[in-house]
Amino acid sequence: MQYKLAETSEIEEGKSLIVKGPDGLEIVLFKQEGEIFALENVCPHMGGPLGDGEIESCMVTCPWHGWQFDIKTGACENMPGDDARKINISVIGNDIFMDE
């Protein structure tokens, strides 16, 4: 089953968009080089909102304590193993779906 999160046109290139998933799950969508990526909108360090962080290349920096995550994989650069949760998505046409 798939859950529609947003449309690709809602996200500007190089920016993020915070959306609600099933059961109120907060998800941050990123658009980089025309591709869409998704992480849970929670830094594993202390719960900071990744969607409010600075994006540079394929990295997002948590605004609370500066932890950095690869937007494609969720891998943490500062503390390997303390990764952000990657959300599996599909893009069909202009629609972005969370794969459940």
N, C-alpha and C positions, 0 to 999 in steps of 0.2 A: 504494500500500500504506500502511496505517496501523499505528502502533505505540502500544499502550495505555500511557499514562503513569501515570494515577491515576483516582480518582473525585472528582467535584466535592465530595462530602460530606467528603472528607479535608482540605479547605482551609477554614480559618475566614475569614470576611469581614475584609478589611483585612490579611490575613497572607500568608505565602508557604510553599511546600512544595518541598523539594529532592527531585528524583526522577532516576532513571537512564533515559536513552534508549537507542537502539540504539548498539552499539559502545562502551558505557560513557560516552556523552555525558552530562554533568551538566547538568540543566535545572532552572530555578527557575520554579515556577508561582505566579502571584499571583491573588488574588480581590479584585476591587474593584467595588463596587456590583453584585454578583451575576455579573459577567463574569469570565472566566478569561483570563489573558495569560501568555505564556511567553518567557523569555530564557535564553540560555546562562548558566550559573552562573559566569561569569568576567568580571571587570572588564577591559576592554581596556587599562587603564593598567598594572597590574602583577599581574593575575591574581587579585585579591581575590574572595572569595565573595559575590556579590550577594545570595544567599539569606539571608545573615546580616545584611544591612543593614536600617536603619530605613526603614519605609515611611510616607510622608505623602502623602495624596491619591493622585496617580498617579505619584509619584516614589519611587525607591529610592536610598538613599545607600550607597555602598560603605563597609564598615566599616574598610577599611585607610587610605584617603586622602581620603575625603569626596566623591569624584566622584558626581554625581547623574545618574540615567537615568530616562527616561519608561518606565514598565512596559508601556505599550501599543505603543510603537514601538522602544524601545531607544535613542532619541536622547539624546545626552549634553548636559546643560545647561552644564557647566563648560568643556568642550572640544569645540565643535561639530565633527562629523565623526569623532570617536573614539567611535563608537556601540557599544553592546552588541549582540550578535547576537540578533535576534528569531527565535524559533522559531515556525513556523506550526503551529497546532493546530486541531482540530475538537472540539466538544463534542457528543456524541450521547447523549441521555438523561442519565445520570449519569456517563458515561465520557468521559475526556479522552484524545484521541489526538494523536500527533505525525503530521503529514502528511509523508510521505517523497516 
